[in-house]
Structure formats: structure tokens, C-alpha cells
């Protein structure tokens, strides 16, 4: 699972640019969802680092980066 998170980390700069441009249209009324989407993308590398650091002591934390995706998809529904 950790290998999958590292593979998904490769296109992360593109996702960061896309999330940053999500509020550029000006017609969005839900700014909280836009900020949540941006922070879910920004926090992804940190969550991967925490999962990597704790992979042996707490193996269930390997699923921690999925939290970033869940929050990002939920915020995307409200934009």
C-alpha cells in the first residue's frame, strides 16, 4: 500500500496546480470547499511521510494518505 502512495506522489505537483486553480473562476460560492480541496492536496506529502515513518510500529497508518483523497473528493462534490 505504501508503494501505491509513493507512485501517486509522482503526479502530485500537477494535482497541486489544479487544486490551486479550482477557485479562479470567481463564480464559486463555497469557498470553504475550495480551501478544503487545496489543503487536502497540500497535506498529501506530509501524510505519506507519516505513513512511511510509522510503517513498522503502527502498520494501519499506511492507510493515512487515503484521508487526503477522501477529504478532497468530498470537497470536490460541494464545489
PAZALUM-816936 format. One record per residue: residue number from 1; x, y, z of N, C-alpha, C in turn; residue in three letters. Coordinates in Angstrom, 3 decimals. Layout:
N
+-----+----------+----------+----------+----------+----------+----------+----------+----------+----------+--------+
: num :      n_u :      n_v :      n_w :     ca_u :     ca_v :     ca_w :      c_u :      c_v :      c_w : residu :
+-----+----------+----------+----------+----------+----------+----------+----------+----------+----------+--------+
: NUM :        X :        Y :        Z :        X :        Y :        Z :        X :        Y :        Z :    Ala :
...
+-----+----------+----------+----------+----------+----------+----------+----------+----------+----------+--------+
END
This chain:
79
+-----+----------+----------+----------+----------+----------+----------+----------+----------+----------+--------+
: num :      n_u :      n_v :      n_w :     ca_u :     ca_v :     ca_w :      c_u :      c_v :      c_w : residu :
+-----+----------+----------+----------+----------+----------+----------+----------+----------+----------+--------+
:   1 :    0.826 :   -1.192 :    0.000 :    0.000 :    0.000 :    0.000 :    0.869 :    1.255 :    0.000 :    Unk :
:   2 :    1.962 :    1.191 :    0.740 :    2.857 :    2.339 :    0.794 :    3.485 :    2.615 :   -0.570 :    Unk :
:   3 :    3.748 :    1.561 :   -1.321 :    4.285 :    1.733 :   -2.676 :    3.284 :    2.477 :   -3.552 :    Unk :
:   4 :    2.007 :    2.162 :   -3.406 :    0.971 :    2.863 :   -4.167 :    0.953 :    4.350 :   -3.831 :    Unk :
:   5 :    1.089 :    4.692 :   -2.552 :    1.078 :    6.105 :   -2.166 :    2.280 :    6.839 :   -2.758 :    Unk :
:   6 :    3.435 :    6.167 :   -2.812 :    4.608 :    6.807 :   -3.414 :    4.448 :    6.976 :   -4.921 :    Unk :
:   7 :    3.808 :    6.022 :   -5.573 :    3.552 :    6.163 :   -7.010 :    2.594 :    7.321 :   -7.261 :    Unk :
:   8 :    1.574 :    7.445 :   -6.416 :    0.619 :    8.550 :   -6.566 :    1.235 :    9.899 :   -6.198 :    Unk :
:   9 :    2.375 :    9.866 :   -5.529 :    3.054 :   11.107 :   -5.185 :    3.727 :   11.740 :   -6.408 :    Unk :
:  10 :    3.991 :   10.946 :   -7.438 :    4.653 :   11.473 :   -8.642 :    3.830 :   12.539 :   -9.368 :    Unk :
:  11 :    2.513 :   12.340 :   -9.607 :    1.745 :   13.407 :  -10.270 :    1.239 :   14.473 :   -9.301 :    Unk :
:  12 :    1.734 :   14.485 :   -8.071 :    1.249 :   15.415 :   -7.064 :    1.416 :   16.879 :   -7.458 :    Unk :
:  13 :    2.527 :   17.322 :   -8.068 :    2.616 :   18.745 :   -8.452 :    1.529 :   19.174 :   -9.431 :    Unk :
:  14 :    1.127 :   18.290 :  -10.312 :    0.050 :   18.625 :  -11.257 :   -1.274 :   18.772 :  -10.508 :    Unk :
:  15 :   -1.517 :   17.877 :   -9.551 :   -2.744 :   17.971 :   -8.747 :   -2.749 :   19.243 :   -7.915 :    Unk :
:  16 :   -1.585 :   19.631 :   -7.428 :   -1.493 :   20.857 :   -6.632 :   -1.831 :   22.081 :   -7.483 :    Unk :
:  17 :   -1.337 :   22.114 :   -8.712 :   -1.670 :   23.242 :   -9.590 :   -3.154 :   23.260 :   -9.918 :    Unk :
:  18 :   -3.737 :   22.088 :  -10.168 :   -5.163 :   22.015 :  -10.471 :   -6.025 :   22.423 :   -9.301 :    Unk :
:  19 :   -5.637 :   22.020 :   -8.096 :   -6.410 :   22.399 :   -6.911 :   -6.291 :   23.890 :   -6.643 :    Unk :
:  20 :   -5.132 :   24.444 :   -6.906 :   -4.946 :   25.877 :   -6.705 :   -5.778 :   26.707 :   -7.665 :    Unk :
:  21 :   -6.017 :   26.188 :   -8.854 :   -6.805 :   26.917 :   -9.848 :   -8.299 :   26.658 :   -9.709 :    Unk :
:  22 :   -8.712 :   25.822 :   -8.756 :  -10.126 :   25.486 :   -8.649 :  -10.983 :   26.674 :   -8.224 :    Unk :
:  23 :  -10.413 :   27.640 :   -7.573 :  -11.190 :   28.799 :   -7.151 :  -11.007 :   30.011 :   -8.026 :    Unk :
:  24 :  -10.370 :   29.863 :   -9.154 :  -10.071 :   31.009 :  -10.016 :  -11.250 :   31.493 :  -10.842 :    Unk :
:  25 :  -12.309 :   30.711 :  -10.953 :  -13.428 :   31.095 :  -11.800 :  -14.185 :   32.303 :  -11.280 :    Unk :
:  26 :  -14.216 :   32.497 :   -9.995 :  -14.888 :   33.650 :   -9.427 :  -16.362 :   33.425 :   -9.159 :    Unk :
:  27 :  -16.955 :   32.417 :   -9.743 :  -18.379 :   32.186 :   -9.559 :  -18.703 :   31.187 :   -8.466 :    Unk :
:  28 :  -17.715 :   30.756 :   -7.734 :  -17.944 :   29.750 :   -6.697 :  -18.383 :   30.430 :   -5.409 :    Unk :
:  29 :  -19.414 :   29.884 :   -4.802 :  -19.917 :   30.448 :   -3.554 :  -19.422 :   29.688 :   -2.334 :    Unk :
:  30 :  -18.888 :   28.504 :   -2.556 :  -18.473 :   27.677 :   -1.438 :  -16.951 :   27.719 :   -1.297 :    Unk :
:  31 :  -16.453 :   28.763 :   -0.679 :  -15.009 :   28.942 :   -0.531 :  -14.404 :   27.956 :    0.469 :    Unk :
:  32 :  -15.200 :   27.502 :    1.406 :  -14.706 :   26.522 :    2.376 :  -14.346 :   25.223 :    1.664 :    Unk :
:  33 :  -15.171 :   24.792 :    0.713 :  -14.884 :   23.567 :   -0.038 :  -13.634 :   23.730 :   -0.890 :    Unk :
:  34 :  -13.435 :   24.902 :   -1.461 :  -12.244 :   25.145 :   -2.273 :  -10.990 :   25.095 :   -1.408 :    Unk :
:  35 :  -11.031 :   25.739 :   -0.245 :   -9.880 :   25.694 :    0.657 :   -9.620 :   24.291 :    1.176 :    Unk :
:  36 :  -10.685 :   23.538 :    1.427 :  -10.527 :   22.155 :    1.877 :   -9.880 :   21.308 :    0.794 :    Unk :
:  37 :  -10.276 :   21.515 :   -0.455 :   -9.672 :   20.786 :   -1.566 :   -8.190 :   21.116 :   -1.690 :    Unk :
:  38 :   -7.842 :   22.381 :   -1.570 :   -6.441 :   22.787 :   -1.680 :   -5.623 :   22.186 :   -0.543 :    Unk :
:  39 :   -6.134 :   22.238 :    0.686 :   -5.378 :   21.708 :    1.820 :   -5.290 :   20.194 :    1.799 :    Unk :
:  40 :   -6.269 :   19.520 :    1.197 :   -6.157 :   18.065 :    1.097 :   -5.042 :   17.679 :    0.134 :    Unk :
:  41 :   -4.825 :   18.474 :   -0.892 :   -3.736 :   18.210 :   -1.829 :   -2.395 :   18.604 :   -1.209 :    Unk :
:  42 :   -2.369 :   19.703 :   -0.477 :   -1.121 :   20.155 :    0.151 :   -0.679 :   19.194 :    1.248 :    Unk :
:  43 :   -1.626 :   18.619 :    1.980 :   -1.275 :   17.745 :    3.101 :   -0.885 :   16.334 :    2.666 :    Unk :
:  44 :   -1.095 :   15.971 :    1.415 :   -0.824 :   14.608 :    0.963 :    0.628 :   14.171 :    1.169 :    Unk :
:  45 :    1.636 :   14.957 :    0.779 :    3.017 :   14.504 :    1.012 :    3.351 :   14.327 :    2.492 :    Unk :
:  46 :    2.795 :   15.157 :    3.343 :    3.043 :   15.013 :    4.780 :    2.424 :   13.720 :    5.307 :    Unk :
:  47 :    1.240 :   13.381 :    4.825 :    0.605 :   12.143 :    5.253 :    1.368 :   10.918 :    4.758 :    Unk :
:  48 :    1.930 :   11.007 :    3.555 :    2.762 :    9.909 :    3.048 :    4.011 :    9.772 :    3.906 :    Unk :
:  49 :    4.587 :   10.883 :    4.309 :    5.780 :   10.844 :    5.156 :    5.462 :   10.216 :    6.517 :    Unk :
:  50 :    4.334 :   10.563 :    7.112 :    3.937 :    9.974 :    8.390 :    3.694 :    8.471 :    8.222 :    Unk :
:  51 :    3.040 :    8.080 :    7.131 :    2.798 :    6.660 :    6.882 :    4.111 :    5.905 :    6.700 :    Unk :
:  52 :    5.062 :    6.530 :    6.018 :    6.360 :    5.890 :    5.813 :    7.133 :    5.769 :    7.123 :    Unk :
:  53 :    7.091 :    6.799 :    7.938 :    7.843 :    6.795 :    9.187 :    7.277 :    5.795 :   10.198 :    Unk :
:  54 :    5.984 :    5.554 :   10.156 :    5.368 :    4.675 :   11.147 :    4.951 :    3.335 :   10.559 :    Unk :
:  55 :    5.536 :    2.944 :    9.456 :    5.112 :    1.721 :    8.781 :    5.389 :    0.466 :    9.590 :    Unk :
:  56 :    6.399 :    0.477 :   10.427 :    6.730 :   -0.724 :   11.204 :    6.069 :   -0.710 :   12.591 :    Unk :
:  57 :    5.982 :    0.437 :   13.215 :    5.415 :    0.486 :   14.564 :    3.883 :    0.420 :   14.550 :    Unk :
:  58 :    3.258 :    1.118 :   13.609 :    1.797 :    1.113 :   13.506 :    1.422 :    0.889 :   12.046 :    Unk :
:  59 :    1.309 :   -0.362 :   11.621 :    1.083 :   -0.653 :   10.201 :   -0.234 :   -0.121 :    9.648 :    Unk :
:  60 :   -1.237 :    0.104 :   10.467 :   -2.511 :    0.615 :    9.955 :   -2.429 :    2.067 :    9.499 :    Unk :
:  61 :   -1.411 :    2.773 :    9.939 :   -1.247 :    4.158 :    9.480 :   -0.816 :    4.239 :    8.022 :    Unk :
:  62 :   -0.589 :    3.106 :    7.393 :   -0.275 :    3.093 :    5.968 :   -1.461 :    3.619 :    5.165 :    Unk :
:  63 :   -2.655 :    3.494 :    5.708 :   -3.856 :    3.978 :    5.020 :   -4.136 :    5.456 :    5.279 :    Unk :
:  64 :   -3.278 :    6.128 :    6.011 :   -3.477 :    7.535 :    6.350 :   -3.580 :    8.456 :    5.117 :    Unk :
:  65 :   -2.786 :    8.273 :    4.065 :   -2.948 :    9.154 :    2.897 :   -4.307 :    9.052 :    2.221 :    Unk :
:  66 :   -5.035 :    7.982 :    2.455 :   -6.384 :    7.881 :    1.897 :   -7.299 :    8.955 :    2.474 :    Unk :
:  67 :   -6.974 :    9.455 :    3.652 :   -7.744 :   10.532 :    4.262 :   -7.711 :   11.789 :    3.390 :    Unk :
:  68 :   -6.567 :   12.060 :    2.811 :   -6.436 :   13.220 :    1.931 :   -7.337 :   13.076 :    0.705 :    Unk :
:  69 :   -7.377 :   11.874 :    0.127 :   -8.238 :   11.651 :   -1.035 :   -9.706 :   11.745 :   -0.662 :    Unk :
:  70 :  -10.076 :   11.187 :    0.469 :  -11.482 :   11.227 :    0.892 :  -11.946 :   12.663 :    1.127 :    Unk :
:  71 :  -11.113 :   13.444 :    1.785 :  -11.469 :   14.846 :    2.036 :  -11.511 :   15.632 :    0.733 :    Unk :
:  72 :  -10.553 :   15.378 :   -0.148 :  -10.542 :   16.074 :   -1.440 :  -11.730 :   15.747 :   -2.301 :    Unk :
:  73 :  -12.132 :   14.475 :   -2.356 :  -13.296 :   14.102 :   -3.154 :  -14.580 :   14.667 :   -2.545 :    Unk :
:  74 :  -14.664 :   14.680 :   -1.238 :  -15.840 :   15.251 :   -0.580 :  -15.931 :   16.746 :   -0.846 :    Unk :
:  75 :  -14.802 :   17.445 :   -0.767 :  -14.816 :   18.882 :   -1.052 :  -15.151 :   19.141 :   -2.515 :    Unk :
:  76 :  -14.681 :   18.277 :   -3.407 :  -14.981 :   18.433 :   -4.824 :  -16.457 :   18.289 :   -5.128 :    Unk :
:  77 :  -17.175 :   17.535 :   -4.309 :  -18.612 :   17.396 :   -4.517 :  -19.372 :   18.690 :   -4.218 :    Unk :
:  78 :  -18.816 :   19.505 :   -3.336 :  -19.516 :   20.723 :   -2.929 :  -19.103 :   21.961 :   -3.722 :    Unk :
:  79 :  -18.153 :   21.810 :   -4.630 :  -17.711 :   22.976 :   -5.421 :  -18.638 :   23.150 :   -6.590 :    Unk :
+-----+----------+----------+----------+----------+----------+----------+----------+----------+----------+--------+
END
